[in-house]
Amino acid sequence: MYTAIETMRSHRSIRKFKDKAIPEDIIENILTSAQCAATSNFVQAYTIIRVDDPQNRQVIAKLSGSQQWIIDAPVFLVFLADLNRLEAACRKHGKEMADGYMEQFIVATVDTALIGQNTLLAAESLGLGGVFIGAIRNDPKKVCDLLSIPENAYPVFGMCLGYPDDQPPVKPRLPLEGFFRKDAYPAGGVDAVLEAYDKTTSKYYLSRDSNLKDETWSAQMAGFMSKVVRPHMKAFIESKGFCIR
Ligand SMILES: Cc1cc2nc3c(=O)[nH]c(=O)nc-3n(C[C@H](O)[C@H](O)[C@H](O)COP(=O)(O)O)c2cc1C
């Protein structure tokens, strides 16, 4: 058992797991603790699907860019932003849900991110590790077909969980002054923080035992952010009934 602060500060994504199942009561404890996250207007607009079927895992791993840890992880979860229970609540009370609004998409996605982060944190507090899998959005329609995900719900990310078989170093985050400002957004722009943080991240990448590289954060981000990533998402999200108004 670790304190919440200790657990947060020792977070690193785990992509290699021991061949050891997570007991059911531990999974339940993780999920029922994670669901204590704050939720916008108490909507709890999410559903989590545990994918046990090895064939489905294979398909999801492949469409996610062949991420082997999706196949190997003792537990693989898919987190959906989901308005279906809210629609049922409206129906129960003879009302029609005013659906399709961008605001509901934001609310459901934020709620899903909060329970997702709480899930990983709860797992880490019990000595487990894991990694978010955003790459399930490479082919979100296939994920929906595979897991029978209806309209008014969409897969936001997956998550591998298990007992760590690796001890990667903790990645240095931005310095506090790089993301925390008093009273107003920095008038002088945000360029100044890059210099110092590039030095920190360069040192970190050169000191790693594995996947050692001569790289800085800004170079990495420039490479990533100058590429078009998943341009299908707008049409996909609209096809699920979100963001059409
Ligand atoms: C929403 C989200 C999606 C992510 N998707 C992937 C993924 O598909 N595959 C992967 O290996 N890591 C994925 N990651 C992990 C990030 O790469 C990782 O958190 C980041 O590099 C920081 O490293 P750390 O978690 O070890 O501190 C994702 C993280 C988040 C929050």
PDBQT file of the ligand as one rigid body, heavy atoms in Angstrom, charges set to zero:
ROOT
HETATM    1  C1  LIG A 301      -5.054   8.564 -23.621  1.00  0.00    +0.000 C 
HETATM    2  C2  LIG A 301      -3.700   7.892 -23.726  1.00  0.00    +0.000 A 
HETATM    3  C3  LIG A 301      -3.460   7.045 -24.780  1.00  0.00    +0.000 A 
HETATM    4  C4  LIG A 301      -2.241   6.352 -24.854  1.00  0.00    +0.000 A 
HETATM    5  N1  LIG A 301      -2.055   5.436 -25.845  1.00  0.00    +0.000 NA
HETATM    6  C5  LIG A 301      -0.964   4.648 -25.831  1.00  0.00    +0.000 A 
HETATM    7  C6  LIG A 301      -0.845   3.573 -26.749  1.00  0.00    +0.000 A 
HETATM    8  O1  LIG A 301      -1.679   3.339 -27.621  1.00  0.00    +0.000 OA
HETATM    9  N2  LIG A 301       0.251   2.761 -26.642  1.00  0.00    +0.000 N 
HETATM   10  C7  LIG A 301       1.212   2.962 -25.693  1.00  0.00    +0.000 A 
HETATM   11  O2  LIG A 301       2.160   2.173 -25.649  1.00  0.00    +0.000 OA
HETATM   12  N3  LIG A 301       1.135   3.980 -24.827  1.00  0.00    +0.000 NA
HETATM   13  C8  LIG A 301       0.066   4.827 -24.850  1.00  0.00    +0.000 A 
HETATM   14  N4  LIG A 301      -0.068   5.821 -23.929  1.00  0.00    +0.000 N 
HETATM   15  C9  LIG A 301       0.976   6.018 -22.910  1.00  0.00    +0.000 C 
HETATM   16  C10 LIG A 301       1.771   7.291 -23.154  1.00  0.00    +0.000 C 
HETATM   17  O3  LIG A 301       2.631   7.094 -24.247  1.00  0.00    +0.000 OA
HETATM   18  C11 LIG A 301       2.561   7.600 -21.865  1.00  0.00    +0.000 C 
HETATM   19  O4  LIG A 301       1.661   7.844 -20.818  1.00  0.00    +0.000 OA
HETATM   20  C12 LIG A 301       3.474   8.823 -22.043  1.00  0.00    +0.000 C 
HETATM   21  O5  LIG A 301       4.487   8.571 -22.977  1.00  0.00    +0.000 OA
HETATM   22  C13 LIG A 301       4.140   9.189 -20.718  1.00  0.00    +0.000 C 
HETATM   23  O6  LIG A 301       4.879   8.087 -20.227  1.00  0.00    +0.000 OA
HETATM   24  P1  LIG A 301       4.581   7.444 -18.798  1.00  0.00    +0.000 P 
HETATM   25  O7  LIG A 301       3.119   7.074 -18.760  1.00  0.00    +0.000 OA
HETATM   26  O8  LIG A 301       5.482   6.244 -18.711  1.00  0.00    +0.000 OA
HETATM   27  O9  LIG A 301       4.934   8.483 -17.787  1.00  0.00    +0.000 OA
HETATM   28  C14 LIG A 301      -1.242   6.572 -23.868  1.00  0.00    +0.000 A 
HETATM   29  C15 LIG A 301      -1.501   7.462 -22.819  1.00  0.00    +0.000 A 
HETATM   30  C16 LIG A 301      -2.719   8.127 -22.748  1.00  0.00    +0.000 A 
HETATM   31  C17 LIG A 301      -2.978   9.041 -21.587  1.00  0.00    +0.000 C 
ENDROOT
TORSDOF 0
